[in-house]
Amino acid sequence: MASDKVVQLSDDTFENDVLKSSVPVLVDFWASWCAPCKAISPVVDGLAAEYEGKVKVGKLNVDENPATPGQYGVRGIPTLILFKDGKIVDQVVGAVPKNQLEGLIKKAL
């Protein structure tokens, strides 16, 4: 279940919520049928609460929003991409451990 700290993103809201954000944004590209996506979801939700105010965390369903993942070359999911000032800072693919995601976030702080 998505945390209330996580922003549900769409192709329509991506530019405003992510690219124009005043804080870094960690975007989780996922799908409802993806087991690794479900496995990493509680970790992503936890990071959203932990870094609230410093980093925005958003989730984008790739099945419902095909344009954005295509634009960023998302081939496998879960793919987590960290954006800062509208640019990609770094990204990881797969259900990675929390400390790897924290390392990703710290690059943008």
Backbone bond lengths (Angstrom), bond angles and torsions (degrees), N, CA, C in turn:
res aa  C-N    CA-C-N  psi(-1)  N-CA   C-N-CA  omega(-1)  CA-C   N-CA-C  phi
1 M - - - 1.465 - - 1.531 109.63 -
2 A 1.287 116.25 132.40 1.463 120.07 -177.77 1.525 110.74 -70.08
3 S 1.300 114.11 140.37 1.456 120.65 178.39 1.532 108.86 -75.14
4 D 1.338 116.27 155.32 1.472 119.00 178.75 1.530 111.24 -72.61
5 K 1.319 117.17 -6.56 1.466 121.65 177.16 1.534 111.02 -86.39
6 V 1.333 116.65 -12.28 1.458 121.47 -176.22 1.527 109.89 -94.04
7 V 1.327 116.00 131.95 1.457 122.14 179.63 1.534 108.36 -87.91
8 Q 1.324 116.36 128.05 1.464 120.06 174.56 1.523 107.64 -82.53
9 L 1.322 115.84 116.20 1.460 121.33 -175.54 1.523 111.36 -97.75
10 S 1.328 115.38 158.69 1.463 121.08 173.96 1.528 107.44 -143.83
11 D 1.344 115.53 169.09 1.466 119.20 176.18 1.531 110.12 -55.08
12 D 1.338 116.55 -36.83 1.466 121.17 -176.87 1.520 113.35 -72.14
13 T 1.339 117.42 -32.99 1.464 120.24 -175.12 1.521 113.03 -98.33
14 F 1.332 117.11 -7.31 1.469 120.94 -172.01 1.527 113.14 -57.14
15 E 1.319 116.63 -46.73 1.468 119.26 -176.77 1.526 111.19 -60.21
16 N 1.346 116.83 -49.25 1.463 119.98 -179.05 1.522 112.87 -68.05
17 D 1.346 116.52 -46.41 1.469 120.77 -174.31 1.518 113.72 -75.44
18 V 1.325 116.90 -28.22 1.467 119.72 -174.79 1.522 111.94 -113.14
19 L 1.319 116.45 -61.15 1.465 119.93 -172.24 1.529 112.82 -67.81
20 K 1.335 117.35 -30.24 1.468 120.52 -179.29 1.528 112.40 -102.00
21 S 1.333 116.69 10.99 1.463 120.38 -178.61 1.529 110.94 -67.70
22 S 1.328 115.75 143.33 1.468 120.60 178.33 1.529 111.46 -81.39
23 V 1.318 117.14 -12.59 1.470 121.51 177.30 1.531 108.63 -121.11
24 P 1.342 117.95 159.39 1.469 119.22 176.17 1.529 110.92 -58.91
25 V 1.333 116.26 150.22 1.466 121.36 -178.70 1.531 109.53 -127.87
26 L 1.331 115.10 126.01 1.456 121.20 173.44 1.521 107.11 -97.04
27 V 1.338 116.23 118.29 1.464 120.61 -177.88 1.526 109.31 -107.51
28 D 1.315 114.74 125.53 1.464 122.66 177.02 1.526 107.90 -99.81
29 F 1.332 116.42 109.38 1.465 121.41 175.46 1.522 107.07 -87.03
30 W 1.332 117.52 119.87 1.463 121.26 -171.51 1.523 111.05 -144.08
31 A 1.332 115.58 174.31 1.469 122.10 172.76 1.525 108.29 -147.02
32 S 1.325 116.03 153.28 1.470 120.95 -175.02 1.527 112.82 -64.81
33 W 1.332 117.84 -26.73 1.473 121.68 -177.97 1.531 113.42 -87.85
34 C 1.325 117.00 -2.58 1.471 122.20 -172.35 1.532 111.26 -90.07
35 A 1.343 116.57 110.18 1.474 120.94 -178.78 1.533 113.13 -62.42
36 P 1.348 119.87 -45.90 1.475 119.08 177.49 1.529 112.41 -61.44
37 C 1.357 116.87 -30.94 1.475 120.57 177.25 1.526 109.81 -63.31
38 K 1.338 115.14 -42.89 1.471 119.73 179.51 1.522 110.12 -66.89
39 A 1.340 116.83 -35.38 1.460 121.28 -179.10 1.530 111.65 -66.14
40 I 1.335 116.57 -38.54 1.466 119.91 -175.96 1.527 112.23 -86.97
41 S 1.323 116.93 -14.92 1.463 121.03 -175.50 1.537 114.58 -54.50
42 P 1.346 119.76 -46.12 1.479 118.71 179.03 1.532 112.70 -62.79
43 V 1.329 117.07 -32.08 1.468 121.60 178.14 1.528 109.02 -66.93
44 V 1.331 115.73 -45.47 1.473 120.96 179.46 1.529 109.99 -62.68
45 D 1.339 116.47 -43.61 1.471 120.65 178.23 1.522 110.84 -60.94
46 G 1.323 116.30 -40.72 1.469 121.29 179.25 1.516 111.75 -63.48
47 L 1.323 116.13 -41.58 1.466 120.37 178.77 1.525 110.77 -65.00
48 A 1.329 116.46 -35.92 1.473 120.62 178.80 1.527 109.97 -59.75
49 A 1.331 116.42 -41.76 1.465 120.37 179.51 1.531 110.93 -72.38
50 E 1.327 115.35 -41.99 1.468 121.15 -176.38 1.536 112.41 -64.70
51 Y 1.324 116.16 -39.42 1.466 120.72 -175.61 1.526 112.35 -103.80
52 E 1.322 117.13 18.36 1.462 121.36 -179.00 1.529 110.37 -53.93
53 G 1.337 115.86 132.85 1.460 120.37 -179.08 1.511 112.87 91.11
54 K 1.351 117.55 -25.13 1.468 121.04 -179.94 1.520 111.03 -102.60
55 V 1.334 114.95 -38.51 1.463 121.33 -177.71 1.521 108.30 -137.01
56 K 1.327 115.87 136.84 1.456 120.51 174.74 1.531 106.86 -92.18
57 V 1.322 116.94 140.43 1.458 121.17 176.97 1.518 108.49 -118.52
58 G 1.319 115.81 128.21 1.451 120.49 -179.27 1.514 111.54 -130.51
59 K 1.328 115.48 155.05 1.460 121.45 177.03 1.517 108.68 -123.27
60 L 1.333 114.75 136.10 1.452 120.29 179.93 1.527 108.41 -125.01
61 N 1.325 116.24 117.83 1.459 121.62 178.44 1.534 107.88 -76.18
62 V 1.346 116.49 116.01 1.468 120.51 -173.41 1.530 112.52 -71.13
63 D 1.338 117.41 -25.19 1.464 119.99 178.94 1.525 111.27 -73.12
64 E 1.331 116.27 -38.15 1.461 120.92 -178.39 1.523 112.24 -84.22
65 N 1.337 117.11 -19.79 1.467 122.11 -175.76 1.526 110.00 -134.25
66 P 1.333 118.41 77.37 1.459 120.45 -174.08 1.532 115.62 -75.93
67 A 1.317 118.66 -20.59 1.472 120.65 -173.85 1.529 112.03 -67.70
68 T 1.336 117.15 -49.13 1.466 120.73 -174.89 1.528 112.80 -63.64
69 P 1.345 119.39 -48.52 1.474 118.06 178.41 1.531 111.61 -58.62
70 G 1.332 117.22 -37.32 1.456 121.00 178.08 1.517 111.99 -62.97
71 Q 1.320 115.30 -39.21 1.462 122.04 -179.64 1.524 111.60 -63.94
72 Y 1.335 116.59 -32.45 1.467 121.03 -177.12 1.529 112.81 -104.71
73 G 1.329 116.99 13.08 1.455 120.82 174.44 1.514 114.52 65.61
74 V 1.331 116.35 30.66 1.467 119.87 179.22 1.530 108.04 -72.87
75 R 1.345 116.08 114.79 1.462 121.43 -177.70 1.529 111.77 -105.23
76 G 1.333 115.50 -37.73 1.467 119.89 -179.93 1.510 109.40 -122.93
77 I 1.314 116.30 153.24 1.464 118.87 177.17 1.528 109.01 -127.27
78 P 1.318 118.39 152.20 1.466 125.17 -0.46 1.531 111.83 -72.22
79 T 1.318 115.12 138.06 1.461 121.76 168.34 1.518 105.54 -115.36
80 L 1.325 115.79 130.21 1.464 120.49 176.75 1.518 107.49 -115.34
81 I 1.322 115.41 122.15 1.467 121.08 -179.33 1.526 108.37 -118.45
82 L 1.325 114.88 132.27 1.460 120.87 177.86 1.522 108.99 -100.62
83 F 1.326 115.44 122.40 1.462 122.10 179.30 1.525 109.40 -109.18
84 K 1.332 115.35 142.90 1.463 120.42 171.57 1.524 106.50 -141.98
85 D 1.321 116.84 131.29 1.464 122.06 -178.40 1.530 111.50 52.78
86 G 1.336 116.28 37.70 1.457 121.09 175.99 1.521 115.17 78.92
87 K 1.339 117.15 2.77 1.462 120.29 -178.79 1.528 110.38 -119.41
88 I 1.338 115.17 154.22 1.461 120.14 177.97 1.527 109.78 -75.17
89 V 1.328 116.56 125.97 1.465 121.91 175.44 1.526 108.25 -87.99
90 D 1.330 115.94 -47.86 1.457 120.96 -178.66 1.519 108.49 -167.23
91 Q 1.342 115.98 169.35 1.449 119.44 177.25 1.515 110.79 -153.45
92 V 1.323 115.34 155.95 1.458 122.03 175.24 1.523 107.81 -134.10
93 V 1.335 115.02 150.91 1.460 120.81 177.90 1.522 107.81 -120.63
94 G 1.330 115.20 134.31 1.460 119.96 177.12 1.513 112.04 103.49
95 A 1.327 115.01 169.62 1.467 121.23 178.87 1.524 107.81 -80.28
96 V 1.307 115.79 93.86 1.463 121.51 -177.10 1.524 109.92 -97.59
97 P 1.346 117.25 158.91 1.468 119.13 179.48 1.527 112.53 -66.86
98 K 1.325 114.33 157.45 1.470 121.72 -177.43 1.530 112.12 -54.76
99 N 1.335 116.98 -41.89 1.473 118.47 -176.84 1.529 111.74 -63.24
100 Q 1.337 117.42 -29.73 1.465 120.14 176.77 1.534 110.34 -69.48
101 L 1.328 116.79 -39.29 1.468 120.05 177.26 1.528 111.04 -68.39
102 E 1.333 116.66 -37.04 1.471 119.36 177.34 1.524 110.67 -64.58
103 G 1.323 116.61 -37.79 1.452 120.68 177.14 1.520 111.23 -61.79
104 L 1.328 115.06 -39.26 1.464 122.14 177.87 1.537 109.22 -61.89
105 I 1.323 116.33 -49.21 1.469 121.29 -179.07 1.524 111.46 -60.87
106 K 1.331 116.29 -41.92 1.467 120.09 -176.50 1.526 112.66 -63.44
107 K 1.341 117.04 -23.83 1.470 120.43 177.45 1.527 111.44 -64.20
108 A 1.333 116.03 -24.56 1.471 119.00 -175.78 1.524 112.83 -100.94
109 L 1.328 117.50 -5.80 1.470 119.22 -176.60 1.523 111.48 -91.70
